Amino acid sequence: MSMVAEASVRHWTTAFKAVQEGHTLIALRNVDAAVFWTPDRTAPDRYRIGTGFGEVKAKFIRPGEFIPEGED
């Protein structure tokens, strides 16, 4: 349980710092999903893009496209 709590705090802290740097946070979901609005299709610098440990996957959608809850 403490590992989940620590992961949640790290997730929230990283997203909060990205917002302080000027990024627009749309949603903060589970510890593996944060949704940002980025007009230039780049992720906030605080996030390491990739598929390894400690990295996040970047997914981009077209204007008007909808991603249902749970499909992140």
All heavy atoms as a GROMACS GRO file, in nm:
protein
  568
    1MET      N    1   0.082  -0.119   0.000
    1MET     CA    2   0.000   0.000   0.000
    1MET      C    3   0.086   0.126   0.000
    1MET      O    4   0.053   0.224  -0.064
    1MET     CB    5  -0.092  -0.003   0.122
    1MET     CG    6  -0.198   0.101   0.118
    1MET     SD    7  -0.304   0.071  -0.022
    1MET     CE    8  -0.459   0.092   0.050
    2SER      N    9   0.198   0.122   0.072
    2SER     CA   10   0.283   0.241   0.078
    2SER      C   11   0.346   0.271  -0.058
    2SER      O   12   0.371   0.387  -0.091
    2SER     CB   13   0.391   0.225   0.184
    2SER     OG   14   0.478   0.120   0.151
    3MET      N   15   0.372   0.168  -0.138
    3MET     CA   16   0.429   0.190  -0.271
    3MET      C   17   0.330   0.262  -0.361
    3MET      O   18   0.368   0.350  -0.439
    3MET     CB   19   0.471   0.057  -0.334
    3MET     CG   20   0.592  -0.004  -0.265
    3MET     SD   21   0.635  -0.166  -0.328
    3MET     CE   22   0.678  -0.128  -0.495
    4VAL      N   23   0.202   0.228  -0.351
    4VAL     CA   24   0.100   0.295  -0.431
    4VAL      C   25   0.088   0.441  -0.387
    4VAL      O   26   0.076   0.531  -0.469
    4VAL     CB   27  -0.036   0.222  -0.418
    4VAL    CG1   28  -0.147   0.301  -0.486
    4VAL    CG2   29  -0.027   0.083  -0.476
    5ALA      N   30   0.092   0.464  -0.257
    5ALA     CA   31   0.083   0.601  -0.205
    5ALA      C   32   0.202   0.684  -0.253
    5ALA      O   33   0.185   0.800  -0.296
    5ALA     CB   34   0.078   0.599  -0.053
    6GLU      N   35   0.321   0.628  -0.249
    6GLU     CA   36   0.439   0.700  -0.295
    6GLU      C   37   0.431   0.730  -0.444
    6GLU      O   38   0.463   0.840  -0.489
    6GLU     CB   39   0.566   0.621  -0.267
    6GLU     CG   40   0.691   0.694  -0.308
    6GLU     CD   41   0.819   0.619  -0.278
    6GLU    OE1   42   0.815   0.522  -0.201
    6GLU    OE2   43   0.923   0.657  -0.334
    7ALA      N   44   0.386   0.634  -0.522
    7ALA     CA   45   0.371   0.655  -0.667
    7ALA      C   46   0.269   0.765  -0.695
    7ALA      O   47   0.289   0.848  -0.784
    7ALA     CB   48   0.330   0.525  -0.735
    8SER      N   49   0.161   0.769  -0.618
    8SER     CA   50   0.059   0.872  -0.637
    8SER      C   51   0.115   1.011  -0.606
    8SER      O   52   0.088   1.107  -0.679
    8SER     CB   53  -0.062   0.843  -0.547
    8SER     OG   54  -0.125   0.726  -0.588
    9VAL      N   55   0.193   1.022  -0.499
    9VAL     CA   56   0.251   1.150  -0.462
    9VAL      C   57   0.350   1.196  -0.569
    9VAL      O   58   0.351   1.312  -0.609
    9VAL     CB   59   0.319   1.143  -0.323
    9VAL    CG1   60   0.402   1.267  -0.296
    9VAL    CG2   61   0.214   1.124  -0.216
   10ARG      N   62   0.433   1.105  -0.618
   10ARG     CA   63   0.528   1.141  -0.724
   10ARG      C   64   0.456   1.184  -0.850
   10ARG      O   65   0.496   1.280  -0.917
   10ARG     CB   66   0.622   1.024  -0.754
   10ARG     CG   67   0.722   0.998  -0.646
   10ARG     CD   68   0.803   0.873  -0.681
   10ARG     NE   69   0.888   0.835  -0.571
   10ARG     CZ   70   1.020   0.844  -0.573
   10ARG    NH1   71   1.082   0.889  -0.680
   10ARG    NH2   72   1.090   0.808  -0.468
   11HIS      N   73   0.349   1.115  -0.884
   11HIS     CA   74   0.269   1.146  -1.003
   11HIS      C   75   0.209   1.287  -0.990
   11HIS      O   76   0.220   1.369  -1.081
   11HIS     CB   77   0.160   1.041  -1.018
   11HIS     CG   78   0.069   1.058  -1.134
   11HIS    ND1   79   0.114   1.075  -1.264
   11HIS    CD2   80  -0.065   1.059  -1.142
   11HIS    CE1   81   0.011   1.086  -1.345
   11HIS    NE2   82  -0.099   1.077  -1.273
   12TRP      N   83   0.149   1.316  -0.876
   12TRP     CA   84   0.088   1.446  -0.853
   12TRP      C   85   0.193   1.555  -0.854
   12TRP      O   86   0.173   1.661  -0.914
   12TRP     CB   87   0.013   1.445  -0.719
   12TRP     CG   88  -0.057   1.574  -0.693
   12TRP    CD1   89  -0.184   1.608  -0.731
   12TRP    CD2   90  -0.003   1.690  -0.627
   12TRP    NE1   91  -0.212   1.736  -0.691
   12TRP    CE2   92  -0.103   1.789  -0.628
   12TRP    CE3   93   0.120   1.719  -0.568
   12TRP    CZ2   94  -0.084   1.914  -0.571
   12TRP    CZ3   95   0.138   1.845  -0.512
   12TRP    CH2   96   0.038   1.940  -0.514
   13THR      N   97   0.306   1.532  -0.788
   13THR     CA   98   0.412   1.632  -0.780
   13THR      C   99   0.468   1.666  -0.918
   13THR      O  100   0.489   1.784  -0.951
   13THR     CB  101   0.526   1.582  -0.689
   13THR    OG1  102   0.472   1.555  -0.560
   13THR    CG2  103   0.637   1.684  -0.676
   14THR      N  104   0.491   1.565  -1.001
   14THR     CA  105   0.543   1.589  -1.136
   14THR      C  106   0.444   1.671  -1.218
   14THR      O  107   0.483   1.767  -1.287
   14THR     CB  108   0.574   1.456  -1.205
   14THR    OG1  109   0.668   1.384  -1.126
   14THR    CG2  110   0.632   1.477  -1.343
   15ALA      N  111   0.317   1.636  -1.211
   15ALA     CA  112   0.215   1.710  -1.285
   15ALA      C  113   0.204   1.854  -1.233
   15ALA      O  114   0.193   1.948  -1.312
   15ALA     CB  115   0.080   1.640  -1.275
   16PHE      N  116   0.211   1.871  -1.102
   16PHE     CA  117   0.202   2.004  -1.042
   16PHE      C  118   0.318   2.092  -1.088
   16PHE      O  119   0.299   2.209  -1.123
   16PHE     CB  120   0.201   1.993  -0.890
   16PHE     CG  121   0.191   2.125  -0.819
   16PHE    CD1  122   0.072   2.197  -0.818
   16PHE    CD2  123   0.301   2.178  -0.754
   16PHE    CE1  124   0.064   2.319  -0.754
   16PHE    CE2  125   0.293   2.300  -0.690
   16PHE     CZ  126   0.175   2.371  -0.689
   17LYS      N  127   0.438   2.037  -1.091
   17LYS     CA  128   0.554   2.114  -1.136
   17LYS      C  129   0.543   2.150  -1.284
   17LYS      O  130   0.583   2.260  -1.325
   17LYS     CB  131   0.682   2.036  -1.108
   17LYS     CG  132   0.717   2.031  -0.960
   17LYS     CD  133   0.841   1.950  -0.935
   17LYS     CE  134   0.871   1.943  -0.785
   17LYS     NZ  135   0.988   1.859  -0.758
   18ALA      N  136   0.488   2.061  -1.364
   18ALA     CA  137   0.467   2.091  -1.507
   18ALA      C  138   0.369   2.207  -1.522
   18ALA      O  139   0.387   2.295  -1.607
   18ALA     CB  140   0.418   1.968  -1.581
   19VAL      N  141   0.264   2.209  -1.440
   19VAL     CA  142   0.168   2.319  -1.444
   19VAL      C  143   0.235   2.450  -1.401
   19VAL      O  144   0.214   2.554  -1.463
   19VAL     CB  145   0.045   2.289  -1.354
   19VAL    CG1  146  -0.042   2.411  -1.335
   19VAL    CG2  147  -0.036   2.174  -1.415
   20GLN      N  148   0.319   2.444  -1.299
   20GLN     CA  149   0.392   2.564  -1.256
   20GLN      C  150   0.482   2.618  -1.367
   20GLN      O  151   0.508   2.737  -1.372
   20GLN     CB  152   0.476   2.534  -1.132
   20GLN     CG  153   0.395   2.520  -1.006
   20GLN     CD  154   0.482   2.495  -0.885
   20GLN    OE1  155   0.575   2.416  -0.890
   20GLN    NE2  156   0.451   2.564  -0.776
   21GLU      N  157   0.528   2.529  -1.454
   21GLU     CA  158   0.614   2.570  -1.566
   21GLU      C  159   0.533   2.623  -1.684
   21GLU      O  160   0.589   2.659  -1.786
   21GLU     CB  161   0.701   2.452  -1.610
   21GLU     CG  162   0.803   2.412  -1.505
   21GLU     CD  163   0.873   2.282  -1.537
   21GLU    OE1  164   0.836   2.214  -1.634
   21GLU    OE2  165   0.965   2.247  -1.462
   22GLY      N  166   0.400   2.623  -1.672
   22GLY     CA  167   0.316   2.683  -1.775
   22GLY      C  168   0.236   2.586  -1.860
   22GLY      O  169   0.166   2.629  -1.950
   23HIS      N  170   0.242   2.457  -1.833
   23HIS     CA  171   0.165   2.359  -1.910
   23HIS      C  172   0.021   2.353  -1.857
   23HIS      O  173  -0.005   2.382  -1.741
   23HIS     CB  174   0.230   2.222  -1.903
   23HIS     CG  175   0.366   2.219  -1.964
   23HIS    ND1  176   0.386   2.213  -2.100
   23HIS    CD2  177   0.489   2.227  -1.908
   23HIS    CE1  178   0.516   2.215  -2.125
   23HIS    NE2  179   0.581   2.224  -2.009
   24THR      N  180  -0.070   2.315  -1.944
   24THR     CA  181  -0.212   2.308  -1.908
   24THR      C  182  -0.250   2.163  -1.882
   24THR      O  183  -0.253   2.081  -1.975
   24THR     CB  184  -0.300   2.366  -2.021
   24THR    OG1  185  -0.259   2.500  -2.046
   24THR    CG2  186  -0.446   2.364  -1.982
   25LEU      N  187  -0.282   2.133  -1.757
   25LEU     CA  188  -0.322   1.997  -1.718
   25LEU      C  189  -0.472   1.983  -1.740
   25LEU      O  190  -0.551   2.063  -1.689
   25LEU     CB  191  -0.287   1.972  -1.572
   25LEU     CG  192  -0.322   1.835  -1.516
   25LEU    CD1  193  -0.238   1.726  -1.584
   25LEU    CD2  194  -0.301   1.830  -1.366
   26ILE      N  195  -0.511   1.881  -1.816
   26ILE     CA  196  -0.653   1.855  -1.843
   26ILE      C  197  -0.707   1.756  -1.740
   26ILE      O  198  -0.814   1.776  -1.685
   26ILE     CB  199  -0.672   1.796  -1.985
   26ILE    CG1  200  -0.615   1.889  -2.091
   26ILE    CG2  201  -0.817   1.762  -2.011
   26ILE    CD1  202  -0.694   2.013  -2.117
   27ALA      N  203  -0.634   1.649  -1.715
   27ALA     CA  204  -0.680   1.545  -1.621
   27ALA      C  205  -0.560   1.475  -1.559
   27ALA      O  206  -0.458   1.456  -1.624
   27ALA     CB  207  -0.768   1.443  -1.693
   28LEU      N  208  -0.577   1.437  -1.435
   28LEU     CA  209  -0.478   1.358  -1.364
   28LEU      C  210  -0.547   1.229  -1.325
   28LEU      O  211  -0.633   1.228  -1.237
   28LEU     CB  212  -0.426   1.433  -1.241
   28LEU     CG  213  -0.303   1.377  -1.175
   28LEU    CD1  214  -0.185   1.376  -1.271
   28LEU    CD2  215  -0.268   1.458  -1.051
   29ARG      N  216  -0.512   1.122  -1.394
   29ARG     CA  217  -0.580   0.994  -1.373
   29ARG      C  218  -0.495   0.906  -1.282
   29ARG      O  219  -0.430   0.955  -1.191
   29ARG     CB  220  -0.606   0.929  -1.507
   29ARG     CG  221  -0.702   1.011  -1.592
   29ARG     CD  222  -0.733   0.944  -1.721
   29ARG     NE  223  -0.829   1.023  -1.798
   29ARG     CZ  224  -0.855   1.001  -1.923
   29ARG    NH1  225  -0.795   0.904  -1.988
   29ARG    NH2  226  -0.943   1.075  -1.986
   30ASN      N  227  -0.496   0.778  -1.304
   30ASN     CA  228  -0.416   0.685  -1.223
   30ASN      C  229  -0.270   0.725  -1.226
   30ASN      O  230  -0.231   0.815  -1.299
   30ASN     CB  231  -0.433   0.542  -1.275
   30ASN     CG  232  -0.576   0.493  -1.259
   30ASN    OD1  233  -0.647   0.537  -1.170
   30ASN    ND2  234  -0.617   0.405  -1.347
   31VAL      N  235  -0.186   0.655  -1.151
   31VAL     CA  236  -0.045   0.692  -1.141
   31VAL      C  237   0.030   0.677  -1.272
   31VAL      O  238   0.147   0.709  -1.280
   31VAL     CB  239   0.028   0.612  -1.031
   31VAL    CG1  240  -0.028   0.646  -0.895
   31VAL    CG2  241   0.021   0.463  -1.057
   32ASP      N  242  -0.036   0.632  -1.376
   32ASP     CA  243   0.031   0.618  -1.506
   32ASP      C  244  -0.034   0.703  -1.615
   32ASP      O  245  -0.010   0.681  -1.731
   32ASP     CB  246   0.035   0.471  -1.548
   32ASP     CG  247  -0.104   0.412  -1.566
   32ASP    OD1  248  -0.202   0.476  -1.526
   32ASP    OD2  249  -0.114   0.302  -1.619
   33ALA      N  250  -0.116   0.801  -1.577
   33ALA     CA  251  -0.183   0.881  -1.679
   33ALA      C  252  -0.205   1.025  -1.636
   33ALA      O  253  -0.268   1.053  -1.535
   33ALA     CB  254  -0.317   0.818  -1.714
   34ALA      N  255  -0.149   1.116  -1.712
   34ALA     CA  256  -0.174   1.260  -1.697
   34ALA      C  257  -0.203   1.313  -1.836
   34ALA      O  258  -0.135   1.278  -1.932
   34ALA     CB  259  -0.052   1.330  -1.637
   35VAL      N  260  -0.304   1.396  -1.848
   35VAL     CA  261  -0.345   1.449  -1.977
   35VAL      C  262  -0.315   1.599  -1.980
   35VAL      O  263  -0.366   1.674  -1.897
   35VAL     CB  264  -0.496   1.424  -2.002
   35VAL    CG1  265  -0.536   1.477  -2.139
   35VAL    CG2  266  -0.528   1.277  -1.988
   36PHE      N  267  -0.232   1.640  -2.075
   36PHE     CA  268  -0.195   1.780  -2.092
   36PHE      C  269  -0.241   1.829  -2.228
   36PHE      O  270  -0.240   1.753  -2.325
   36PHE     CB  271  -0.043   1.799  -2.083
   36PHE     CG  272   0.012   1.786  -1.945
   36PHE    CD1  273   0.058   1.664  -1.898
   36PHE    CD2  274   0.018   1.895  -1.861
   36PHE    CE1  275   0.108   1.651  -1.771
   36PHE    CE2  276   0.068   1.884  -1.733
   36PHE     CZ  277   0.114   1.761  -1.688
   37TRP      N  278  -0.278   1.957  -2.236
   37TRP     CA  279  -0.308   2.020  -2.364
   37TRP      C  280  -0.177   2.081  -2.413
   37TRP      O  281  -0.117   2.166  -2.346
   37TRP     CB  282  -0.413   2.129  -2.347
   37TRP     CG  283  -0.445   2.197  -2.476
   37TRP    CD1  284  -0.521   2.148  -2.577
   37TRP    CD2  285  -0.398   2.325  -2.518
   37TRP    NE1  286  -0.526   2.238  -2.680
   37TRP    CE2  287  -0.451   2.348  -2.646
   37TRP    CE3  288  -0.317   2.421  -2.461
   37TRP    CZ2  289  -0.426   2.464  -2.718
   37TRP    CZ3  290  -0.292   2.537  -2.532
   37TRP    CH2  291  -0.346   2.556  -2.660
   38THR      N  292  -0.132   2.038  -2.530
   38THR     CA  293  -0.006   2.088  -2.586
   38THR      C  294  -0.026   2.118  -2.734
   38THR      O  295  -0.035   2.027  -2.816
   38THR     CB  296   0.109   1.986  -2.570
   38THR    OG1  297   0.072   1.866  -2.634
   38THR    CG2  298   0.139   1.959  -2.425
   39PRO      N  299  -0.036   2.244  -2.770
   39PRO     CA  300  -0.061   2.279  -2.910
   39PRO      C  301   0.054   2.240  -3.004
   39PRO      O  302   0.031   2.220  -3.123
   39PRO     CB  303  -0.079   2.431  -2.907
   39PRO     CG  304  -0.009   2.475  -2.784
   39PRO     CD  305  -0.021   2.362  -2.686
   40ASP      N  306   0.174   2.226  -2.951
   40ASP     CA  307   0.288   2.193  -3.038
   40ASP      C  308   0.324   2.043  -3.034
   40ASP      O  309   0.429   2.005  -3.082
   40ASP     CB  310   0.410   2.277  -3.000
   40ASP     CG  311   0.449   2.260  -2.854
   40ASP    OD1  312   0.380   2.186  -2.780
   40ASP    OD2  313   0.548   2.322  -2.814
   41ARG      N  314   0.236   1.960  -2.978
   41ARG     CA  315   0.252   1.814  -2.975
   41ARG      C  316   0.381   1.770  -2.906
   41ARG      O  317   0.447   1.677  -2.947
   41ARG     CB  318   0.245   1.756  -3.116
   41ARG     CG  319   0.109   1.779  -3.182
   41ARG     CD  320   0.103   1.725  -3.322
   41ARG     NE  321   0.124   1.582  -3.329
   41ARG     CZ  322   0.028   1.490  -3.319
   41ARG    NH1  323  -0.094   1.527  -3.300
   41ARG    NH2  324   0.058   1.363  -3.328
   42THR      N  325   0.416   1.838  -2.798
   42THR     CA  326   0.532   1.798  -2.719
   42THR      C  327   0.487   1.775  -2.575
   42THR      O  328   0.392   1.836  -2.528
   42THR     CB  329   0.641   1.906  -2.718
   42THR    OG1  330   0.588   2.026  -2.662
   42THR    CG2  331   0.693   1.932  -2.859
   43ALA      N  332   0.554   1.687  -2.507
   43ALA     CA  333   0.523   1.660  -2.367
   43ALA      C  334   0.600   1.758  -2.279
   43ALA      O  335   0.705   1.809  -2.318
   43ALA     CB  336   0.563   1.517  -2.332
   44PRO      N  337   0.548   1.786  -2.158
   44PRO     CA  338   0.624   1.870  -2.065
   44PRO      C  339   0.763   1.811  -2.039
   44PRO      O  340   0.780   1.688  -2.035
   44PRO     CB  341   0.539   1.868  -1.938
   44PRO     CG  342   0.400   1.841  -1.986
   44PRO     CD  343   0.418   1.749  -2.103
   45ASP      N  344   0.861   1.896  -2.022
   45ASP     CA  345   0.999   1.852  -2.001
   45ASP      C  346   1.016   1.761  -1.880
   45ASP      O  347   1.110   1.683  -1.873
   45ASP     CB  348   1.092   1.973  -1.986
   45ASP     CG  349   1.102   2.053  -2.115
   45ASP    OD1  350   1.079   1.994  -2.223
   45ASP    OD2  351   1.134   2.172  -2.107
   46ARG      N  352   0.930   1.770  -1.783
   46ARG     CA  353   0.940   1.690  -1.662
   46ARG      C  354   0.917   1.540  -1.688
   46ARG      O  355   0.951   1.458  -1.605
   46ARG     CB  356   0.839   1.736  -1.559
   46ARG     CG  357   0.867   1.877  -1.516
   46ARG     CD  358   0.851   1.888  -1.368
   46ARG     NE  359   0.917   2.008  -1.324
   46ARG     CZ  360   1.026   2.009  -1.250
   46ARG    NH1  361   1.080   1.896  -1.214
   46ARG    NH2  362   1.080   2.121  -1.212
   47TYR      N  363   0.856   1.508  -1.799
   47TYR     CA  364   0.825   1.368  -1.830
   47TYR      C  365   0.927   1.312  -1.929
   47TYR      O  366   0.957   1.373  -2.030
   47TYR     CB  367   0.684   1.358  -1.890
   47TYR     CG  368   0.576   1.388  -1.788
   47TYR    CD1  369   0.528   1.518  -1.772
   47TYR    CD2  370   0.526   1.288  -1.707
   47TYR    CE1  371   0.430   1.546  -1.677
   47TYR    CE2  372   0.427   1.316  -1.613
   47TYR     CZ  373   0.381   1.445  -1.599
   47TYR     OH  374   0.285   1.472  -1.505
   48ARG      N  375   0.977   1.192  -1.898
   48ARG     CA  376   1.068   1.123  -1.990
   48ARG      C  377   0.984   1.033  -2.079
   48ARG      O  378   0.915   0.943  -2.031
   48ARG     CB  379   1.171   1.040  -1.912
   48ARG     CG  380   1.268   1.127  -1.835
   48ARG     CD  381   1.370   1.045  -1.763
   48ARG     NE  382   1.300   0.962  -1.663
   48ARG     CZ  383   1.352   0.859  -1.602
   48ARG    NH1  384   1.473   0.821  -1.628
   48ARG    NH2  385   1.282   0.791  -1.513
   49ILE      N  386   0.989   1.056  -2.208
   49ILE     CA  387   0.909   0.981  -2.304
   49ILE      C  388   0.979   0.849  -2.339
   49ILE      O  389   1.098   0.847  -2.368
   49ILE     CB  390   0.885   1.063  -2.432
   49ILE    CG1  391   0.822   1.199  -2.398
   49ILE    CG2  392   0.797   0.987  -2.531
   49ILE    CD1  393   0.692   1.190  -2.323
   50GLY      N  394   0.904   0.741  -2.337
   50GLY     CA  395   0.956   0.609  -2.371
   50GLY      C  396   0.867   0.500  -2.316
   50GLY      O  397   0.755   0.526  -2.272
   51THR      N  398   0.917   0.379  -2.315
   51THR     CA  399   0.838   0.267  -2.264
   51THR      C  400   0.908   0.194  -2.150
   51THR      O  401   0.862   0.090  -2.106
   51THR     CB  402   0.806   0.166  -2.378
   51THR    OG1  403   0.930   0.123  -2.435
   51THR    CG2  404   0.719   0.230  -2.484
   52GLY      N  405   1.019   0.247  -2.103
   52GLY     CA  406   1.093   0.184  -1.994
   52GLY      C  407   1.045   0.229  -1.857
   52GLY      O  408   0.954   0.312  -1.843
   53PHE      N  409   1.110   0.177  -1.753
   53PHE     CA  410   1.077   0.211  -1.616
   53PHE      C  411   1.101   0.360  -1.593
   53PHE      O  412   1.205   0.414  -1.627
   53PHE     CB  413   1.164   0.130  -1.520
   53PHE     CG  414   1.132   0.153  -1.376
   53PHE    CD1  415   1.017   0.100  -1.319
   53PHE    CD2  416   1.216   0.230  -1.297
   53PHE    CE1  417   0.987   0.122  -1.186
   53PHE    CE2  418   1.187   0.253  -1.164
   53PHE     CZ  419   1.072   0.199  -1.108
   54GLY      N  420   1.002   0.427  -1.536
   54GLY     CA  421   1.014   0.570  -1.510
   54GLY      C  422   0.984   0.658  -1.629
   54GLY      O  423   0.994   0.780  -1.620
   55GLU      N  424   0.948   0.599  -1.742
   55GLU     CA  425   0.916   0.675  -1.862
   55GLU      C  426   0.766   0.668  -1.890
   55GLU      O  427   0.697   0.580  -1.839
   55GLU     CB  428   0.993   0.620  -1.982
   55GLU     CG  429   1.144   0.632  -1.966
   55GLU     CD  430   1.219   0.568  -2.080
   55GLU    OE1  431   1.170   0.470  -2.138
   55GLU    OE2  432   1.329   0.616  -2.109
   56VAL      N  433   0.717   0.762  -1.967
   56VAL     CA  434   0.576   0.766  -2.000
   56VAL      C  435   0.556   0.760  -2.152
   56VAL      O  436   0.643   0.803  -2.227
   56VAL     CB  437   0.507   0.893  -1.946
   56VAL    CG1  438   0.509   0.896  -1.795
   56VAL    CG2  439   0.570   1.018  -2.001
   57LYS      N  440   0.444   0.707  -2.192
   57LYS     CA  441   0.411   0.704  -2.335
   57LYS      C  442   0.340   0.834  -2.371
   57LYS      O  443   0.254   0.880  -2.297
   57LYS     CB  444   0.319   0.586  -2.366
   57LYS     CG  445   0.386   0.452  -2.356
   57LYS     CD  446   0.294   0.341  -2.401
   57LYS     CE  447   0.205   0.303  -2.286
   57LYS     NZ  448   0.118   0.191  -2.312
   58ALA      N  449   0.376   0.891  -2.482
   58ALA     CA  450   0.309   1.011  -2.531
   58ALA      C  451   0.206   0.968  -2.635
   58ALA      O  452   0.236   0.893  -2.727
   58ALA     CB  453   0.410   1.106  -2.593
   59LYS      N  454   0.084   1.014  -2.615
   59LYS     CA  455  -0.023   0.987  -2.710
   59LYS      C  456  -0.081   1.122  -2.752
   59LYS      O  457  -0.108   1.206  -2.669
   59LYS     CB  458  -0.132   0.902  -2.646
   59LYS     CG  459  -0.084   0.765  -2.605
   59LYS     CD  460  -0.196   0.686  -2.542
   59LYS     CE  461  -0.147   0.552  -2.494
   59LYS     NZ  462  -0.252   0.474  -2.431
   60PHE      N  463  -0.097   1.139  -2.880
   60PHE     CA  464  -0.150   1.264  -2.932
   60PHE      C  465  -0.280   1.236  -3.006
   60PHE      O  466  -0.292   1.136  -3.075
   60PHE     CB  467  -0.049   1.332  -3.025
   60PHE     CG  468   0.081   1.364  -2.955
   60PHE    CD1  469   0.191   1.281  -2.968
   60PHE    CD2  470   0.091   1.476  -2.875
   60PHE    CE1  471   0.309   1.309  -2.904
   60PHE    CE2  472   0.209   1.505  -2.810
   60PHE     CZ  473   0.319   1.422  -2.825
   61ILE      N  474  -0.376   1.325  -2.990
   61ILE     CA  475  -0.504   1.308  -3.060
   61ILE      C  476  -0.528   1.429  -3.149
   61ILE      O  477  -0.473   1.536  -3.128
   61ILE     CB  478  -0.621   1.291  -2.961
   61ILE    CG1  479  -0.635   1.414  -2.871
   61ILE    CG2  480  -0.604   1.166  -2.878
   61ILE    CD1  481  -0.762   1.415  -2.791
   62ARG      N  482  -0.610   1.408  -3.250
   62ARG     CA  483  -0.646   1.516  -3.341
   62ARG      C  484  -0.759   1.599  -3.279
   62ARG      O  485  -0.833   1.549  -3.195
   62ARG     CB  486  -0.691   1.458  -3.474
   62ARG     CG  487  -0.578   1.389  -3.550
   62ARG     CD  488  -0.627   1.333  -3.682
   62ARG     NE  489  -0.713   1.218  -3.664
   62ARG     CZ  490  -0.670   1.093  -3.648
   62ARG    NH1  491  -0.542   1.068  -3.647
   62ARG    NH2  492  -0.755   0.994  -3.634
   63PRO      N  493  -0.773   1.725  -3.320
   63PRO     CA  494  -0.882   1.807  -3.268
   63PRO      C  495  -1.017   1.739  -3.290
   63PRO      O  496  -1.044   1.685  -3.397
   63PRO     CB  497  -0.872   1.936  -3.351
   63PRO     CG  498  -0.729   1.942  -3.392
   63PRO     CD  499  -0.688   1.798  -3.412
   64GLY      N  500  -1.098   1.738  -3.187
   64GLY     CA  501  -1.231   1.677  -3.195
   64GLY      C  502  -1.232   1.529  -3.162
   64GLY      O  503  -1.339   1.471  -3.143
   65GLU      N  504  -1.117   1.465  -3.155
   65GLU     CA  505  -1.110   1.323  -3.123
   65GLU      C  506  -1.133   1.304  -2.973
   65GLU      O  507  -1.094   1.387  -2.892
   65GLU     CB  508  -0.973   1.269  -3.162
   65GLU     CG  509  -0.960   1.119  -3.158
   65GLU     CD  510  -0.825   1.072  -3.210
   65GLU    OE1  511  -0.742   1.155  -3.250
   65GLU    OE2  512  -0.804   0.951  -3.210
   66PHE      N  513  -1.194   1.194  -2.935
   66PHE     CA  514  -1.230   1.167  -2.796
   66PHE      C  515  -1.164   1.038  -2.749
   66PHE      O  516  -1.166   0.938  -2.820
   66PHE     CB  517  -1.383   1.156  -2.783
   66PHE     CG  518  -1.429   1.119  -2.646
   66PHE    CD1  519  -1.424   1.212  -2.542
   66PHE    CD2  520  -1.476   0.993  -2.620
   66PHE    CE1  521  -1.467   1.177  -2.416
   66PHE    CE2  522  -1.519   0.958  -2.493
   66PHE     CZ  523  -1.514   1.050  -2.391
   67ILE      N  524  -1.104   1.041  -2.631
   67ILE     CA  525  -1.046   0.921  -2.572
   67ILE      C  526  -1.133   0.884  -2.452
   67ILE      O  527  -1.135   0.956  -2.352
   67ILE     CB  528  -0.901   0.944  -2.527
   67ILE    CG1  529  -0.815   0.984  -2.645
   67ILE    CG2  530  -0.846   0.819  -2.460
   67ILE    CD1  531  -0.673   1.020  -2.607
   68PRO      N  532  -1.205   0.772  -2.458
   68PRO     CA  533  -1.290   0.732  -2.346
   68PRO      C  534  -1.207   0.704  -2.221
   68PRO      O  535  -1.091   0.666  -2.228
   68PRO     CB  536  -1.358   0.604  -2.395
   68PRO     CG  537  -1.338   0.602  -2.542
   68PRO     CD  538  -1.215   0.682  -2.570
   69GLU      N  539  -1.269   0.723  -2.104
   69GLU     CA  540  -1.206   0.695  -1.976
   69GLU      C  541  -1.156   0.550  -1.974
   69GLU      O  542  -1.226   0.460  -2.016
   69GLU     CB  543  -1.305   0.716  -1.862
   69GLU     CG  544  -1.249   0.692  -1.724
   69GLU     CD  545  -1.148   0.797  -1.682
   69GLU    OE1  546  -1.163   0.913  -1.724
   69GLU    OE2  547  -1.056   0.764  -1.607
   70GLY      N  548  -1.035   0.530  -1.927
   70GLY     CA  549  -0.980   0.394  -1.917
   70GLY      C  550  -0.900   0.350  -2.038
   70GLY      O  551  -0.844   0.243  -2.038
   71GLU      N  552  -0.893   0.430  -2.141
   71GLU     CA  553  -0.817   0.393  -2.261
   71GLU      C  554  -0.695   0.483  -2.278
   71GLU      O  555  -0.669   0.535  -2.383
   71GLU     CB  556  -0.904   0.399  -2.386
   71GLU     CG  557  -1.012   0.294  -2.387
   71GLU     CD  558  -1.082   0.286  -2.521
   71GLU    OE1  559  -1.024   0.333  -2.622
   71GLU    OE2  560  -1.194   0.236  -2.525
   72ASP      N  561  -0.618   0.502  -2.172
   72ASP     CA  562  -0.501   0.587  -2.179
   72ASP      C  563  -0.375   0.508  -2.177
   72ASP      O  564  -0.364   0.396  -2.190
   72ASP     CB  565  -0.500   0.688  -2.066
   72ASP     CG  566  -0.550   0.634  -1.934
   72ASP    OD1  567  -0.614   0.529  -1.933
   72ASP    OD2  568  -0.529   0.701  -1.832
   0.00000   0.00000   0.00000
